[in-house]
Amino acid sequence: MTPEQNDTNAEPSLETELLGMKMRTPLIMASGTFGYAFEIARVADLDFSHIGAVILKSVTLEPRQGNPPPRVAETPAGMLNSVGLQNPGVDYVIRHYLGMLENFDTNFIASVAGHTVHEYVECSVKMASHESIRAVELNMSCPNVRDGRRFASDPAGAAALIRAVKERCPKPIIAKLAPGTEDVGEIAGACIDAGADALSAGNTYVGMVIDTRRRRPLLGGNTGGLSGPAIRPLAVHNVCLVHQVASQKNIPVIGCGGVMTGNDAAEMMLAGACAVQVGTAVFTNVHIAADISAGLRKYLVAQKENEVSAIVGTLQQNETS
């Protein structure tokens, strides 16, 4: 143990490593909530020292118009979104957006989606060819597009998708799993066996808000993805289930769902996540990463831990009869 580690007054380190990326903190800004970084940077003076990585908004092979408005509905302790993966297409994103990433001192992960395996493969290869992209997250579990969970709810389909992308994509692959599936552990195992380098657990839950006056769904797409603090206990359990499978093959798990505070992030990491995505919280505070980092350090001090990686997967389950 080094003198610094013995110094109880030393500030705990939040530095970690994921898929070869050195990250200042385990906090990753979730896809769809941070855009392509430059949009938020135009309206806020962001401090990227608290952000370990940014997952860019999901792109598809061809442009998508997305779902009809309204696209967002507030709910108790959360929100529903039904954007429908609107984006200008991968070629446009590469040509007009990715060059701006060099202005921001953090790691960037692409998020890709598609209707077919071919679309995922082609889109992944194109995004991975850009030097700013360190890894690719396969958004195979988006609940607010038609057939958005097809790959993430079928072990064979998920494995075929991962295998096809791995054959041609030179960057690490993250499989974004769908929460609430019948056996997320089976899906996780299939993705790992097919070559996934990491697992993201998980995504939003399908929900609906009804306009009782009109007797119609409030969202233009009828249903949407529920996110925010309301889903955090479900997300923590999901991380725990995925970690039980992934730890057997030493595959990293990224937690996602309702993280608003440092203690929330600690919950995810105790359950087995080595990094934590922050999404809906950005809509309440664009500087939320700084607040979560401070809270996480405070937790580590209270636990007398010197490094954030020391708490990963250390949950002790209660004995039950």
C-alpha positions in Angstrom: 0.0 0.0 0.0 1.4 3.4 -1.0 1.8 6.3 1.5 -1.1 8.1 -0.4 -3.3 5.1 0.2 -2.4 5.1 3.9 -3.3 8.8 4.2 -6.8 9.0 5.5 -7.0 12.6 4.5 -6.3 11.9 0.9 -9.3 12.5 -1.4 -10.7 9.2 -2.8 -10.0 8.6 -6.5 -12.8 8.3 -8.9 -10.6 7.3 -11.8 -11.4 4.0 -13.5 -10.8 2.2 -16.7 -13.3 0.7 -19.1 -12.6 -1.1 -22.4 -9.2 0.5 -22.5 -10.6 4.0 -21.8 -9.0 5.9 -18.9 -11.9 7.7 -17.3 -11.7 10.5 -14.7 -14.9 9.2 -13.1 -17.2 6.2 -13.6 -20.0 8.6 -14.8 -21.1 8.2 -18.4 -23.6 10.5 -20.0 -26.3 8.3 -21.4 -27.3 8.3 -25.1 -30.1 10.6 -26.1 -29.8 12.9 -23.1 -26.5 14.7 -24.0 -27.0 14.9 -27.8 -23.7 15.1 -29.6 -22.1 17.2 -26.8 -21.8 20.4 -28.8 -25.5 21.2 -28.4 -25.3 21.4 -24.6 -21.9 23.1 -24.7 -23.6 26.0 -26.6 -25.9 26.8 -23.7 -23.8 25.7 -20.7 -20.1 26.0 -19.6 -19.6 22.3 -19.0 -16.8 20.9 -16.9 -15.9 17.6 -18.4 -13.5 16.7 -15.6 -16.5 15.0 -13.9 -17.5 13.0 -16.9 -15.8 9.8 -17.7 -17.4 9.3 -21.1 -20.3 10.5 -23.3 -22.5 8.1 -25.3 -23.7 10.0 -28.3 -27.3 10.1 -29.4 -28.2 6.9 -31.3 -27.7 7.0 -35.1 -29.1 4.8 -37.8 -27.9 3.9 -41.3 -30.6 6.1 -42.9 -32.2 9.4 -41.5 -35.2 9.0 -39.2 -38.0 11.5 -38.6 -38.9 10.0 -35.3 -42.3 9.8 -33.6 -45.0 12.4 -33.9 -45.3 15.0 -31.1 -45.9 15.3 -28.2 -42.7 13.3 -27.4 -42.2 13.9 -23.7 -44.5 13.6 -20.7 -43.6 14.2 -17.1 -44.5 11.6 -14.6 -44.2 11.3 -10.8 -40.4 10.9 -10.1 -39.6 10.5 -13.8 -40.5 11.1 -17.4 -41.7 9.3 -20.5 -40.0 9.9 -23.8 -41.1 8.9 -27.3 -38.6 10.5 -29.6 -38.3 7.5 -31.8 -34.6 7.7 -32.5 -34.9 10.8 -34.7 -31.5 11.5 -36.3 -30.0 12.7 -39.6 -28.4 9.4 -40.5 -24.9 8.1 -39.8 -23.2 9.7 -42.9 -24.5 13.2 -41.9 -23.4 12.7 -38.3 -19.9 11.7 -39.3 -19.6 14.5 -41.8 -21.0 17.3 -39.7 -20.9 16.4 -36.0 -18.0 14.1 -35.1 -15.3 16.6 -36.0 -16.5 18.8 -33.1 -15.8 16.1 -30.5 -12.1 17.0 -30.4 -13.2 20.2 -28.6 -14.2 18.2 -25.5 -11.8 16.4 -23.2 -13.5 13.1 -22.5 -14.2 9.7 -24.1 -16.9 9.3 -26.7 -18.9 6.1 -27.4 -21.2 5.8 -30.4 -24.7 4.4 -30.1 -26.2 2.7 -33.1 -29.6 1.2 -33.9 -31.3 -0.4 -36.8 -34.2 -2.6 -38.0 -31.9 -5.4 -39.3 -28.5 -6.9 -38.5 -27.1 -5.4 -41.7 -28.1 -1.9 -40.6 -26.4 -2.3 -37.2 -23.2 -3.7 -38.8 -22.9 -1.0 -41.5 -23.7 1.8 -39.0 -21.2 0.4 -36.4 -18.4 0.1 -38.9 -18.9 3.7 -40.1 -19.0 5.2 -36.6 -16.1 3.1 -35.4 -13.9 4.3 -38.3 -13.8 7.8 -36.7 -10.8 8.3 -34.4 -12.9 10.1 -31.7 -15.1 7.0 -31.2 -13.6 4.7 -28.5 -16.4 2.0 -28.4 -19.8 1.3 -29.9 -23.0 0.6 -27.9 -25.6 -1.4 -29.7 -29.0 0.1 -28.9 -30.9 -3.2 -29.3 -33.4 -2.4 -26.6 -35.0 0.9 -27.4 -38.7 0.7 -26.3 -40.1 3.7 -28.2 -39.6 2.5 -31.8 -41.5 -0.3 -33.5 -39.9 -3.7 -32.8 -37.4 -1.8 -30.6 -36.8 -4.8 -28.3 -36.7 -7.6 -30.8 -33.0 -8.2 -30.6 -32.8 -7.7 -26.8 -35.6 -10.1 -26.0 -34.3 -13.1 -28.0 -31.0 -14.8 -27.0 -30.4 -16.2 -30.5 -31.2 -12.9 -32.1 -29.0 -10.9 -29.7 -26.1 -13.3 -30.2 -26.4 -13.2 -34.0 -26.4 -9.4 -33.9 -23.3 -9.2 -31.6 -21.4 -11.8 -33.6 -22.1 -10.0 -36.9 -21.0 -6.6 -35.6 -17.9 -8.1 -33.9 -16.8 -9.7 -37.2 -16.4 -6.3 -38.9 -16.2 -3.6 -36.2 -12.7 -2.9 -34.9 -13.8 -1.1 -31.7 -15.1 -2.6 -28.4 -18.8 -3.5 -28.5 -21.3 -2.8 -25.7 -24.6 -4.6 -25.7 -27.4 -2.5 -24.3 -29.8 -4.9 -22.7 -33.6 -4.4 -22.2 -34.9 -4.4 -18.6 -37.9 -6.4 -17.7 -37.2 -9.2 -20.2 -38.2 -12.7 -19.0 -34.6 -13.8 -18.4 -32.1 -10.9 -18.7 -29.4 -13.3 -17.5 -29.9 -15.6 -20.4 -29.7 -12.7 -22.9 -26.6 -11.4 -21.1 -25.0 -14.8 -21.4 -25.8 -15.0 -25.1 -24.3 -11.6 -25.7 -21.1 -12.5 -23.8 -20.7 -15.8 -25.7 -21.1 -14.0 -29.0 -18.3 -11.7 -28.1 -19.7 -8.6 -26.4 -17.0 -6.6 -24.7 -19.3 -5.1 -22.1 -23.0 -5.1 -21.1 -25.1 -2.0 -20.5 -28.0 -2.7 -18.0 -30.3 -1.5 -19.0 -32.8 0.9 -20.7 -36.1 2.6 -20.1 -39.3 0.7 -19.3 -42.4 0.9 -21.5 -45.1 3.1 -20.1 -48.1 5.2 -21.1 -49.7 8.4 -19.9 -53.3 9.1 -20.9 -54.9 12.5 -21.5 -58.1 11.8 -19.7 -59.9 14.7 -21.2 -59.3 13.5 -24.7 -59.3 9.8 -23.8 -56.2 9.4 -25.8 -52.5 8.7 -25.0 -50.7 11.9 -24.3 -47.7 10.9 -26.4 -47.9 11.0 -30.1 -46.3 7.6 -30.3 -48.8 6.2 -27.7 -46.2 4.6 -25.5 -42.8 5.8 -24.4 -39.8 4.9 -22.3 -40.1 5.6 -18.6 -36.9 6.9 -17.0 -35.9 8.8 -13.9 -35.7 8.0 -10.1 -39.0 6.0 -10.3 -37.2 3.2 -12.1 -34.0 3.1 -10.0 -34.8 0.2 -7.7 -35.8 -1.8 -10.8 -32.5 -0.8 -12.5 -30.4 -1.7 -9.5 -31.9 -5.2 -9.5 -31.4 -5.5 -13.2 -27.7 -4.6 -12.7 -27.4 -7.2 -10.0 -28.8 -9.9 -12.2 -26.6 -9.1 -15.2 -23.5 -8.8 -12.9 -24.1 -12.4 -11.7 -23.7 -13.6 -15.2 -21.0 -11.2 -16.5 -18.7 -11.6 -13.5 -18.2 -15.3 -14.4 -16.5 -14.2 -17.6 -15.0 -10.9 -16.2 -17.1 -8.8 -18.5 -17.8 -5.2 -17.3 -21.3 -4.1 -16.6 -22.5 -0.5 -17.0 -25.5 0.5 -14.8 -28.2 2.7 -16.1 -31.5 3.9 -14.7 -32.6 6.8 -12.4 -29.2 7.9 -11.1 -29.5 11.4 -9.6 -27.0 11.4 -6.7 -23.7 10.0 -5.6 -25.5 7.5 -3.4 -27.5 6.3 -6.4 -24.3 5.7 -8.3 -22.9 3.9 -5.3 -25.9 1.6 -5.3 -25.3 0.7 -8.9 -21.7 0.0 -8.3 -22.2 -2.1 -5.2 -24.7 -4.2 -7.3 -21.9 -4.8 -9.9 -21.6 -1.9 -12.3 -18.1 -0.6 -12.9 -19.5 2.5 -14.6 -22.8 4.3 -14.3 -24.8 6.1 -17.0 -26.6 9.4 -16.1 -29.5 10.3 -18.3 -32.7 12.0 -17.2 -30.9 13.9 -14.4 -29.3 16.0 -17.1 -32.7 17.5 -17.9 -32.9 18.8 -14.3 -29.3 20.0 -14.0 -26.8 20.1 -16.9 -24.0 20.1 -14.3 -25.3 17.0 -12.5 -22.1 15.0 -13.1 -20.2 17.4 -10.8 -22.8 16.9 -8.0 -22.9 13.1 -8.4 -19.1 13.0 -8.4 -19.0 15.0 -5.1 -21.6 12.7 -3.6 -19.7 9.6 -4.6 -16.5 10.9 -3.1 -18.4 11.7 0.1 -19.7 8.1 0.2 -16.2 6.7 -0.3 -14.8 8.8 2.5 -17.6 7.5 4.8 -16.8 4.0 3.8 -13.0 4.5 4.2 -12.4 3.5 0.6 -9.5 5.1 -1.4 -10.7 4.1 -4.9 -14.1 3.9 -6.4 -13.3 0.6 -8.1 -13.0 -1.0 -4.6 -16.8 -1.0 -4.1 -17.7 -2.6 -7.4 -19.7 -5.8 -6.9 -19.3 -5.8 -3.1 -23.0 -6.2 -2.3 -23.6 -8.7 0.5 -27.0 -10.3 0.1 -29.1 -11.0 3.2 -29.6 -14.6 4.1 -33.2 -15.7 3.4 -35.0 -18.8 4.4 
